[in-house]
Amino acid sequence: MAEGRNKRVALIQMSCGIDTAANLDKAADRIREAARGGADIVCLPELFRAQYFCQREDHTLFNLAEPIPGPSTERLTAVAREEKVVVIASLFERRAAGIYHNTAAILESDGSISGIYRKMHIPDDPLYYEKFYFTPGDLGFKSFKTSAGNLGTLVCWDQWYPEAARMTALQGAEILFYPTAIGWHPSEKAEFGEAQYSAWQTIQRAHAIANGVFVAAVNRVGHEHGDVMHNGKTMKGPGDHTKDSGLEFWGGSFLADPFGRIIAQGSHDKEEILVGEIDLKLLEETRQHWPFLRDRRIDAYGGITKRFID
């Protein structure tokens, strides 16, 4: 592969089983596979260590949380160092007693931790009860200088907010990564499924265009009820565990260029390592021809900090 500003991005679209240890093993194996296939940057989906447990409110599930640095980062930084690849890993962070975050750790190719981003926008919807578990992020929006370029990472619900993408891009991020766990309520899929996925992809492609950056969104696949086995203890998810309950994660991971064009596109129902080659020099060319950042009226945006302008 050409040296310099050409990079290969790998998105690990995976299913997550009941066993948290097995999920970590799978993630490590997939990172190795992607790196040996030439990837410079590998991103895992949101909260990949477990099935999506936020489908219910259960205090015992706080036992899934871990510090950063901690067991998962220790395992994955070793893989990053051995394979010489940058890794983005989404984890359930235990910051202190009673304070937990949905956090993305950026792991350098030398095995160090470049930094962390704590999810800023926390949803609370049926089967997405994240406010019960996660304290809103307090580190703000960040860009990280890595050996593979300047990376920004946001997490799932953040992907709907143009302010988050803009603030991250303004700090120099060349690629916005969105580790994600989003899916269909099975009873709603037939009526709303296509429109929901289309809106999800469209808003993120718009972030790429508006900011002149690459966007990488990586989702999980599979039908989950939130069952978790951790340290030998099994915790069952809610509902009757039929095909009409739980969540069907829609996959559809993708990589888009600074003009919103799709470079790589994942399926809705298969595990895969989605790989796309990008040329970071394209940011300069795109922003020269479509100078949205140049023409911003920064003197006129004060109202954006208000909840609503009456």
Disulfide bonds with the S-S distance in Angstrom:
none
